[in-house]
Each structure stands twice: as C-alpha cells, then as structure tokens.
Amino acid sequence: MKITFLGTAASEGVPAMFCDCKYCQEIRKRGVSEFRTRTQVLVDNDLSIDFPPEAYVHSLNFGVDLSALKYLIVTHSHMDHFYAHDFILRGYKYAVLKEELLSIYGNGEVKKVFEECTSRELKSEVAEHLKMNVIKPYQRLEIGDYRILSLPAMHGTKEDALLYYVEKGGKGYLHLYDTGELSDDAIRFLAKNSAKANIVAFDCTFLDAPYEKGRRHMCVEGDMILSNRLERAGVIDGSTVKVITHFSHNSNPIKERLEEIEKRYGVIAAYDGLSIEI
C-alpha cells in the first residue's frame, strides 16, 4: 500500500493566500520548494482522503490520474477538505473516465455541501456516476479491497468530523487530521477492531508551539502524547512510521525548522508529494 501526501498545509495554504506576514514573505522568496497546498492523501491510486481546491493541481504536479479514483472518504465539510464544485466536471463531455463510479463517504454536512455545490451545474449524465454515502463515527466499512474504521475527531461541535483507519492487504494507515486529542473510546474502538497502523499521520497545525489540551488542532508535543496512548493500546508500535503534517503558515514550517523537529521527535515532516510504501 502506497500513501502519498499530495497536500500538507492547513486551510490557508503555505504561504497563506491573503497573508503578508514575515513568514509568508520569506516563504514566497524561497520559492516553490517551500510551498504547501491544502490537504489530500492518496492511498494507492484509487482512494483519496479529502478533496481540496488543489486536487486538480495535485494531479498535474504528481501525475495523479483522478479518473481512476473509485473511493473518496471525507473527514469533514470544511472547504479545504471537500471542494465539491469540481465534481460537476466528472463525466459528460468534460471527462472520459477510467472508473465510472466514484463513491463518496462523509458525514451529513458533507452530503449537504455536495448537494449545495453541485445543484446548479451537475448534469444528470454526471450525477449517475457519483454516489454520496453518509457515514458516522464508529463504523466498520468494507470498501473494495479496503477495510476502513471511522472515528470521531475533536474538531468543533457543528458536525461529526471523522478520522479514518485504512487497511489493505494487512497494512494499515491511521489518518488523524483536523483533530485534538482522541477520546479513550476512539482508541478502544481501534484496538477492539485490531487496527495495527504501519503509518500514522498526525495533525501538526501548530508545529512546535506549546501543547494546550482541548484545542481542535495539534502540535508535535501533543502528537507525541497521543502517540504514547496509541502505543499503549497496541494500535501502533516502535516500527510505526510517524508523520506530521497539516502545517499552518503561522508556525513557519520551513525546511530547516522541520529538519530539527524530525531529529528531536523521531518523526517525518510531510511535504507535498511525499510517498511512503508499506
């Protein structure tokens, strides 16, 4: 199973779209090697976790064949994780498809956003090849060759934001984006369902800022606390690859800083286009 981190920024991108802070100024000077687009993870070539406004750019930059996607699992309805407007172009005269049906999985708000964003322009010839499936926390899904567990994220109260454990061929990937600490129940659910993650990707929006319990995003110190809890539960172990990602421009995620953090905490700081095979 191959995990590709197509986008590794928080909602505003790095540098941020409308920002003139000292960090964004410096990152613009450094150029494209320091740029980060918004979140998308590709599993093998047929499953995407989230679908940001840059999905098309990701397809160009990294040779991703979006016509081959069979499954899209969405964490929550925020625009940087689910840009549904683009699905009006999936078919008809706009596209010849490798895989006719795209099955989309997300919470009730994701379904509402899909309907709102496609209501004006979605042609019937396109709609028949898109299937929206509403899911909730603590579900066990069998999707094609994948076994997927859905978990509740700590990311506000307006919707049931989701986290995912994805397994294929005995290999596991744990996706922990846009969340604070996991609940004890969520970790027990993973353990009870024999989740064994070879890779875990942590939200690290605040990078090396001081850890504050109860926030809806994480920092690397908080990620390590969560990592210890997951290891005690048997969900990860000493061989698990720990990835930090979803960086904000406010944290100044330039290469030199990230390299120091990688050494200090034994993690990999994701960059746009990073692929890891397990």
N, C-alpha and C positions, 0 to 999 in steps of 0.2 A: 504494500500500500504506500502510495506517494502522497505526501502532504505538501502543498505549495501555498506559501503565504503571498498572495498576489498584492494585497494592500495592507499596510501596517500602521496607519495613522488613526487617530481619533477623528471625531466628526468634522473638524475644521480643516483637516489636512495639515501637512508639514512641508513648506511653510503654510501658515493659515491663509485662507483665501483673501480675507479683507484686512489682514494684520500688518502693521508696520513696527512691531516691537523689535528690540535689539536682536532677539533670537532669529526672528523671521528674516530680518535684513541680512544677517550673517549667512543664514542657510541659502538665501537666494544668491548671494555672492559665490558661495561654494559650488552651486550648480546642481545638476540633476542627480548626482550620486548621493546627495543628502535629502532628496525629495522623497516624500511618502504620500501615497494615495490612501483612500479610505478602505475600510476592512472588507476583505474577501479571502476565503480559504477554499482551495480546490483540492478535493480528495480524488486521487487517480484522475480520470478525465471526465467523469460523468456525474459527480456530486459536488455541488457548490454549497458552502455555508455562507449565507448572506449574499446580497447582490447590490453593490453600491452604485452611485452615478458613474464611477470609473470602470465599470465592468467592461465596457467596450474598449477603453484604453488598455486595460489588462490583457484583453485578447490580442491587441496589436503588439504590446510590449513583450509579451511572454509566449506568444504562439498558442494561445488557448482557443480551442475550437468550441465556441459557445453553441453551435448547432448540435454538438454531441452530448450536451447536458441532458441527463434523464431526471435528475432529482435536485431540488433546491430546498434546503432547510434553513429557515429564517429565525434568528434569535429574537428580534422584536421589530416594531414598526417604524422606528426612527429612520429618517431619510438616508442617513449614511450607511444603514444596514439593509435597507429594502427600497430601492428606487424602481417602483413598479411601472412607471411610464414606458420604459423600454420594451415591455412585453407586447405592446401593440405592433411591434415590428417583427415578431417571431412567426413568420409564415406569410401567406398570401403572395403578393408579388415582391415582398420585401426580402424573402429568405427561402432558400431551398434547404430543408432540414435533414440532418443525418439521423436524428431521433425525433419522430413525430410528436410524441407526448412528453411534455415536461410536467412532472408532478411537483407541486409546491406545498411545503408543510410549514405552518406557523400558527400563532395564536389568533384569537378572534379579531384583534386590532389589525394584524397583518392582512387578514381577509378583507376588512373594511378598507384599508389603504389600497389594496389591489383593485377593489371594485371602484373606488373613487378615482384612481389614477387612470383607469382604462375605460371608464364609462363613455367618454366622448368619442374615442377613436378606435376602439377594439372591434375589428371586423369579425363576423361570425366564422369566417374561414380560419382565423387565427385562434379564436376563443375555443374552438373544438379540440385544439391540441394543447390546452392549458388546463390543468386540474388543480384547484385550490383545496387543500385538506387542512382542516382546523385540528390542532392538537393542543394538549395541555401538559403541565408538569407531571412527572412520574408515569409517563407512558413508555411501553416497550414496543418498538416498531421493527418490523421486518420489511425492508425496502430493497428489492432486488437482492444483491449479494451482501447487503449491509444489515447489521443489527445495530439499532440506534436506541439509546435511552435519552429521554428528555428530563431535564432538571429545572427547578425554579432558580432564576437569577435574583440577586438582591439589586434591583435597578429601578426603584420607584414603585408606586402603587397604582399607576394608571392602566397597567396591563400586566399579564403574566409573561414577563420576559423569560426566555428559555436559554438554557445551556445544553450542550449535547456531548454524549459519549458515542463515538462512531467506531464500529468494529467490522473488520472484513478479513477473512482468511486467518483468523486467530490473532490478528494485530489490532491494537486499539489506539484511538486518538481522543483525548479529552479536551474539549473546547470551552474555555472559561473566559469569555469576553463580556464586557459591559456588566460587571457584577462586583459587588463587595464580597464579604465572606460567604462561604457556603454554609447552609444550615447543617446541623448534625443529621437531620432527617435525609437531606440530599446525599450526604456522604454514606449514610447507612444504605440508601437505595442503590448506590453504585456498588457497594460491597456485596449486598444481598444478591445482586444480579451479575456477580462475578466479573465486574469491569476490571480490566488489567490494562492500564494505559502505557503504551510504549513511548508516546509523546503526550505531554500536557502543555497547552498554550495558555498562559496567564495574561489577564488584563493587567497592563502596567502603565496606565494613563499618566500617573503621577511620578513614574520612574523612581528616583531616589529621594523623594520628599518624605518627611516623617510620616510614619504609619498612624492613621486615625481610624479607630474602629467605627463601623457604622456608615461609612461612605459608600457610594454606589459605583465607585471605581477603585482600583487598587494601585499600590506602589510595590516596588520589589521587596521591601521588608515584609509587607503584608502577604505577598505571594509566597515567601518562604515559610511564614507561619501556616498558611493554608497547605503548602507542600508537606509540611510535617504531619498535619492532620490526615492528609490523604495517604501518606506512607504508613501511619499507624493503623489505618483501616485496611491496608493491603491493596489499595487501588493503584498506587504507584510503588516503585522500589528504587534501589540505588542505580539501576540501569536505565531508568526512565529519562528521556531527553526533556529538559525543562526549557521552554521557550517563553520569552517575554515579548509583548507586542502591544498594539493599540496605543501608540505614544501621542501625547499632546505636544503642540509646539511650545506650550508654557514650561515644559520640562527640558527643553533644549536637547533633543535626542540626536546629537551629532556623534560621529563615529568614535572620536577619542573618549568621550564620556561613556558610551556604551561598551567599549572595549574594557574599560576599567571595571564596570559593573559586572560584565561577563566573568572576569577573573575573580572578582570578590565573592560572587554568589554562585558560581558554577552553572551559569545559565547561558543560553544562546539568545542574543537580541536579534529578533527577526528583522529583515529588510525586505523591501518589495522584490519579489521574485525568488526568495529563498525556498528551496525544495529539500525535503528530508524524506528518505525512503526507509521504511521499516519492514 
